[in-house]
Amino acid sequence: MLIEKIRAYSGSWWFRAFLGILAITFGFLWYGNDLILGSRGGGMTVASVGGTKITFQQFSRALNIEINRIEVNLKQKLSLEHQKQLYPLVLERLVNDTLLNKEVERLGLTVTDDFLRRLVTEDKNFQNEKKVFDRQKFEMFLAQAGLTENNFFNQIRQEILRNELIEALFGGVIAPASLVQRVYAFVGQKRVLSIATIESSKLKLDQEPRQEEAKEFYNKNKPLFTAPEYRDVSLLLLEQSNVLPLIQLDEAQIKKAYQSRSEEFKGESFEKVKAKIANDLKKPMVAEKLYELTNKIDDAIGGGATLEEVSKQYQLPLIHLSKMAADGSFDPYTKRSAEEIKDKNLALKVMKDAFKQAQNVAGNVSEAGEGKYFIARVDKIYPSQLRTFEEVKKNVYETLVSHLKEQKAANLGMQWVEKINQGGNLEALAGLHGMKVTQMKVSRQGPVAPSTIHFSDDFLAKLYVLPKKLAAATALLNDKGKKDIIIAVVKDIEAVSIERTKNELQEFNLRMKQELVNDLLSQYLGAMRHKYSVDYNKKLFAELMNAKA
């Protein structure tokens, strides 16, 4: 029977994945909300497969489940931009599921109602404290999920049958042991490198650039010397320290707390610990008082009060930020005596809010972290514009010198690589220039030991085709944003010991099998697309991708 099959396959990858999806579905539909559907658009079609429609409601539900799964794993909310990256993936999964449903139907595969009932009644999500199926819990789940009992069982039936089909087709796929070992040895191989860094900033130019060269460089690289949009912002910042003086305690309250904590303050006089006890008592009241104050300020602004009036009324300092960019930085070419926000994260939140506002209009009170609120007003807007050559002359020269030094470092690196590959020695070349040579071991993922050097995938691939004693070069940005040149010579090739990595080889074997199954399944689905026509509602999907909320 099918239930015995399910139990037999309970250790397989597809069954574990199915149970995970099922559990996530239960959990999300029980507690979640429909993020993009609401009460609209349920009947619209986003795609059709062989005449079977995939509705907007189905797409929305599947998307919500996937978003919830990722947010639970990451322990943070996904932005709308990140959510949109999931749209095409979720739609393709629905299309593939529908293709598999079509094939299941064609082959006449079935699952008994008895098995489905047993699957549900044995699920702990629908059991009471005595581990007995609770019909009321099940019906509450269906109501919150917006499903009828028939629809629910049909979805579970299709999920089981799809996985049965995949297991029947590909469950017996294995990768030959000799192939696994060869691929594992190839993938696990490491390279021991000799490394030298040509630091561009330490090189000397033969001559300093002339003014004509600087002007030409300026004209060819105008985006480098174009100021971003800046804004002058006035800001009221509300913190716990603003409301602490507003909370008054009488001596009797403090003495009562002192007496109740007599063991804690044993041997210490009331006068000595009075201030500490008062602060301890005030802490729970601070959040409530702060919330109360933000509401009062919101009401005052809504009633037409200015930030200056609110500042005076509630004795809050009014901070003026001059020529600040969206990234929280200030215009480096403007002399200013304006105040700065030391908290960089707060500055970013303030400017993100300010760059959404119109000029001379105060925004709403916004949260800026635990126990912090702010309200900002844009006083002046400075549009993005190209700075004049005279204004940025010093920066042009500095940037040009840095650029010329980076070019010189790149040329020197190419010369070193050529000399080494013709029989030269890295240590000797580095010694002539007063540079050090270090050793590094890399895998195909990068340095084996923690390192500040991060090679690109392309450069790592290049190292893995280099024979011993030959070199390659790559450019890397250092911590000051300057481009250095790294020369790497393959000193040794470290092979994988199959005998010492048997456990890892077993895991690699499973990954190889999964890759083979995924590849075969992809080809199978591709073949079914020729059998069952797949049509997309491109207009609706484009609207979803372009939607701002």
N, C-alpha and C positions, 0 to 999 in steps of 0.2 A: 504493500500500500504506500501511498504518497507520504504519510506521516513517518513511516519507517525510513523512507528515502531521506526525508528532511533531517531526521535524527542522525542518519549515517553521514550526511554531508555537513553536520553542524560544526566541524572543524575547518571547513573549506573557506577560502577567502571570500567567495561570493555570498555565502550564507551569513558570515559575520557582518559583511557590508550591508546585507539586507536587514538584519536585526538592528544595526545601527541606524539605518534610515527610518525603520519603523518606529524605533524609540524616539528619535528626533521629531518625527511627524506627530506622534502622540503628545510629546512634551510641548511642541510649539503650538499645535492646534488647541491644546488645552489652555495655554496661557497667552498665546500670541495675538497680535492684531494684524489685519490685512493692511500692508504698508502702502500699496499703490492703488488698490481696487476700490476700497470703501464700499459704497452701495451702487457704484456706477459701472457700466461697461462690461458686465458679466457675460453678455451674449455675443460680444464682438469676437471675431476669429483672427488669431495671430498667425495661424498656419493650418494647412490641411495635408493629410497623408492618405493617398488612395481614397479620397472622398471623406475620410474621417476628420472632423474639425477639432482643432486645439483652440479652446476658447481663451479669452483674456482672463477669465476667472481661474482657469487651470494654471495658466502661466503665472498669474499673480500669487496663487497659493504656493506653487513650487518655488518661486523666487523668495517668498517670505521664509520658507523653511530653510533654504540655502543661506540666506542672510543671517538668520538666527543661529544656524550651526556654526558659521564662521565667527560671529560675534561672541558666542559662548567660548570657542577655542581661543580667540585673541583676547577675550576679556575687555573688549572695547567696542564702541559703536562704529559702524562703517559710514563714511561720508557718502553723499549722493553720488559723487564721481566714482567712488569705489563700487557702490552698488550697481551702477550702470555697466561696469566692466563684466558683471555677472549675467546681464540680460541675454547676450547671444549664447552663452554657455548653457544657461537654463533652458532656453528655447530649443537648442540642439538636443539636449537630453530628453526633452518631451517628445521631440520628433523621433528620436531613436527608440524611445519606449513605445511609441505608437507603431513604428515599423515592426518591433518585436511582437507587439500585441497582434498585429496582422498575421504574422508568421505563425504564432501560437494558434490563432483561429483557423488558419489554413491547414495546419497539421492535426487539428482536432484534439489538442491537449486539454485536459480538464483537471479540476481539483474538487473534491467532494465538499458538500456543505457541512458534513460532519467534522471534517478536518478543520475547516474555518471556524466553526463554533468552538471546537476544543482549543484552537489557537487563541481565541479571544478570552474564553473563560479561564484559561490558565495564565493570562497576562496579569501581572501584579498591579498594573495601572487600573484595572477594573475589579480589584478584589478589596474586600473590607479587612478590618484588623484581624479577622479570623482566617484570612487567606481563602475566603469563599467569594465566588463571583457575585458582584453587586450590580444588579440590573440598573439601579438608579444612577450609579456612577457612569455606566456605559451610555445611558441615554443623555446624561448631562454632557458627556464628551461629544456625542453626535450633535447635540443642539449648539454647543459652542463652536464646533467645527463647521456647522452649516451643512451637515451631511444627513441623508436618510440612511437607515440601516442597510438597505439594498445597495446604495451607492458606496457605502463604506466597505461592505463585503466584496463588491465588484472590484474596488481598487486594490484590496489586499489579495484577491484572487489573481488579478493581472500581474501584480508584483511577484507572487510566488511562481506563476507560470513562466514569466520572462526569465527568472533566474533558473528555473528548471530547464528551459530551452538552452540557455547559455552553458549550464553545467553538462547537459547531454552532448552538446556540440564540442565543447572545449575542455571539459573536466579532465579528460585523459591526456591532454597535451603535456609533454615533458621535453625539457631541453637535454640533448645528449651530454653525458658527463664530460666527454672529451672537449666538446664545444664550451661548456660552462667553465672548465679549467683554463682553456686558452683565453677566453674572454676575460675571466677574472684576473689572470696573470697580466693581461694587457692593460686592463683598467687599473689594477692595483700597483702597477710598476711606479717607482719613484725616481726622481732625478736629484742628484747631489750637485749643487751649483757653486761656482765661485762668482761672487758678485762685487762689482765696483760701481760707485755712483759718481757721475760727473755732475757736480752741483753748478748749475748755470750762473747763480748769483755770485759765485766766487771767481768766475772767469773775468779776465780783463780784455776790453776791446782794444784793437790797434789804434783807434782814434774815436773821439767823442763825436756823436752825430751833429751835423751842421743844422742851422735854422731852416734851410730849404728842405732838408730831409725830414725834419720834425713837422713842417707844414704839410708836406706830401703825406706823411704818415697820418696826420690829423684828418686830412681830407678823405683818405681811403678807409678810415676807421671811425667815422662819425658816431656810430652807436655807442662806442666806448666813452665818448665825451658828451653824451646827451644826458641831461638831468632828468630823473624821473619826476612824476608829479609829486609835489610837496604840498603840505597843508599846515596852517597854523591852527592849533587846537587849544581850547580852554577846557580844563578838566577838574571835576570835583571827585575826590577819592574818599570813599567811606570805609573805615576799618574799625576793628574792635576797639582800638584806642580812642576812637571818636565818641563811643557810647559809654565807655567805662565811667567817666565822670558823671554821667546822667543817672547812674544807678546809685541810689542812696540807701544805706543800711543804718538802722539804729543800733546803739550799743547793746541793747538787750538781745537782739538777734545774734550778734557776734559772740556774746558771752554764752548763750545757749549752745552754739556750735562748739565753743571751746570746752564746755563741760562735757558734751557728748563725745569729744575726742580726747578726753583726759589721758588715756593711755598713750596716745600718740605724742602728746605734748608734756609728758611727765617730767617734772623738774623745771619746766619753762614757765615764766610768768605770762599772764594774759597780755600785758602791754608789749612784751617782746614778740608774741606771735599774732597780735591783733591784726596787723596789715595783711599777713599771709592768709589768715582765716577769711578776712573780708574779700580778698581777691578770689579765693576758692568759692565763696558763696556767690560772687558776682558772675563767675564763668557761665553757669547754665542760663543766666538771665541775659547775657550779652547777645546771643543769636536772636532772641525774641525782640530785644530792644533795637538791634540793627535792622531787622526786618520791618519793624514799626517805623523807623526813621526813613528807610528807603521808600516806603509807601507815602509818607508825608511829603518827601521831596518830589516824588512822581506827581502827586496831586498838585503841589505848588507850581511845578513846571507846566503841567497841563492847564493850570489856571492862569498862565501868562507870566509867571515870575521868571526873572532872568537868573542865570547862574550866579551873578554877582549878588543879587538879593538873597538867594538861597544860602550862599556862602556866608553872608553877614548874619542872617537869621539863625543859622545852626552852627555858627562859628567853625566852619570847615574851610581849610586852605584852598584857594583857587590856583591851580597850577597852569602855567602858560607854556605850551610847547611850540617852538618856532621852526618852520620848515622841516617837518618830519615826513618821512616816506612811509609807504605802506608796510615795509619790512621793519619799521621801528627805528630806522637809522635817521640821522640828521644830515642836512646839507653841509658837506665839509668845507664849502667855499664861503659860507656866511658866518661872519663874526656875530656871536649872540651871547646874551647873558641870561637866556631863558633856562628854566629848570629842566632837569631830566628825570626820567623814571628809571630807577636803578634795577627794578625787576623787569628783565627782558620779556618774559612771558606776558606780564601785564601790559607792557608797551605794545606788544603785537596785538593783543586783544583790543586795546584802545584804538589803535590805528585801523584794525579790521572793521571796527564799528564806525570810526570816523570816515572811512572811505566809502561808506554806504550812505552818508548823510548829505543833505543839501547845506549850502553855506548859511550861517547865522541861524540855524535851527538846532536846538538842543535835542539830543536823542533821549531814549528811555534809560532808566537805571538798569545797568547790566552787571551780571555777576562776573567776577574776575578771579575766581579761586575761593578757597575756603575762608569765609569771614571777610571777603573783600568785594566791594561794589564800586562802580564808577558811573558818572554821567558826563558825556563829552559834547562839545559844540565846535563846529568848524568855523573859524573866524575868517580865514582867507584860503584861497586855492591858487596854487602856482602850477600852471600847465607844464607838462613835459616839453623841454626845448633844448636845442643844441647850444652848448656853452661856446662862447667866442674863444678863438685861439689864444688871445692875450689872457683871458680869464683862467684858462687851464694849461697855460704854457708849461709850467713846472711838471704837471702830471703827464703831459704829452711826452716830454723829454724822458721822464722816469719810465714810462710805459714802453717807449721806443728802445731805450737802453736795455730793459728787461727782455724785450722781444729779440733784439740783436744777440744778446747773450744766450738766449735759448736756441737761436739758430746756430750759433757757434758751438754750443754743447752738442746739438744734433749732428752737425758735421764732424765733430771730433769723435762722437760715438760711432758713426759710420766708418771712419778711418780705423778706429780700434778694431771693430768687427772684421774689417777686411784684412788687417795685419794678423790678427789671431787666426783667422781661417786660412791664412797662408803660412802658418807655422809659428807665429809670434806668441808671446807670453803675456797674459793679463797682468800678472804681478809686476813684471818689468815695466809695462806701459803705465800702470797706476803709480809705481814708484817714481817715475820720471816727473809726474805731475803732483807728487806729494799726497796721493790718495791711498786709502786703505782698501784691502780686499778681504771680504768676509765669506763664510761658508753658509749655505742654506740648502735645506732639503725641501723639495716640493712634491706634492701629489698632483693629480689632475684637477683638484679643487683649489690648489694654491699652497702657500707655505705650510709645512707640517706643524712647526712650532709657532706660537703667537708672534706676529710680526707687524710692523707698521707698513710694510710693503705689500701691496695688493695688486697682483698681476691680472691683466685682462684674460678672458678665456682664449682669445685669439693668440696672445703671446704664450700662454701655457701650451696651447696646441702646437705652436712653432717649436717650443723647447722639446716636446715629445717626439719630434721627427728629426731633431739634431743628433748626429753621432757624437761620441765622446770627443772632447777637446775642441769642439767648435763652439762659436759664440753667436749670440743674437742680442739686439738692443731694443729697448722700449722706452717711451717717455712716460713719466709719472709726475703728478702734481705733488709738491711737498706740503708741509703743514702751513706754509706761508703763501700758498697759491702759486708758487713758481714752478716752472717745468724743468725737472731734472731728467737726465738720461741714465738708465740702468743698463750696464753691460753684464750679461750672464753667460758663463762658459759651463758647458756640461762636463763636470769633472768625473762623475761616475753614474752608472745606471744600476739601480738597486732592484733586483728581481724579487718577486713574491715567492715565499716558501709555502707551497700548497700544504705540506705536512703540518706546519705550525698554525695554519689558519682554517682548520676543518670546520669549526663552528661558523666562522664568517662565510666560508664557502657554501654551507647549507643555506644560510640566509640569502646569499647571492643567487643560489639556484632557484629559490622561491621567487626572487625578483625577476630573474630571467624568464621563469614560467609565466609570471604575470605580464611581462612585456610581450611575450609571444602570444598569449591569449588576447591582450589588448589589440595587438596588430591584426590577428585573425578576425576578431570581432569587428574591427574597423572595416576590414575588407568585406566581411559578411554584410554589414549594414550598408556599405557602398553598393553592393550587388542588389540589395533589397530596394534601394532608391531607384534602380532602373525598373524594378517590377511594380513598385507602388509610387506613383508620381507625388512629389513633395512640392507644395506651393506655399510661398510666404506672403503675408500681408505687409509688403515693404513700406507702404505709406504709414500704417499704424505703428510699425516698429520704429520707423524714423522719428515719428512724433514722440514716442516714449524715450528714445535716446536723447532727443533735444529738449525734453521737458525740464524746466528749472525747479520744479517741486513735485 
